[in-house]
Amino acid sequence: MDHRIQTGRYTARIDGDFVVFLIGIRINKIWKIHKWIGPFLAMPRMLRELKLHPDKGLLGARISMGGRTVTVVQYWRSFDQLEAFAKNPNDPHLPAWKAFNRRVGASGDVGVYHETYRIGIGRHESIYSNMPVMGLAEAGSSVVVGKHSDTARARITAE
């Protein structure tokens, strides 16, 4: 990942429909490290696997931490590819999910969540001012904001 700042204003371009998938873990009982360390370490392993196999559909991902919660924003080419990865016993997600349910279950020690959004052409816009390439611009491409993409309304209807 390149962390160099792109001075000026940029927007993201991505071809076709895509999926934004938010997934996170919340450590409810921090002293129970034996309950949360496995799920905590599972996501970086999954992301490494997906980076090695771009044909599985992951376009990009970003990990954020806030308080006791770690959130991963993922950009996928399609919901079908996301679902196929999640359900495939040969990919790392399904075994990790089964292990989580065995180890944590409904104990309340660790929480997980996810949200899935299907995004169509003309249904998104973005702006990055004096930022490194990140988020949707990293999953797709970073494009200089021009005269026809100067406002949020212009960008969201520019497809």
Order of alpha helices (4+ residues) and beta strands (2+ residues): beta-beta-alpha-beta-beta-alpha-alpha-beta-beta-alpha-beta-alpha
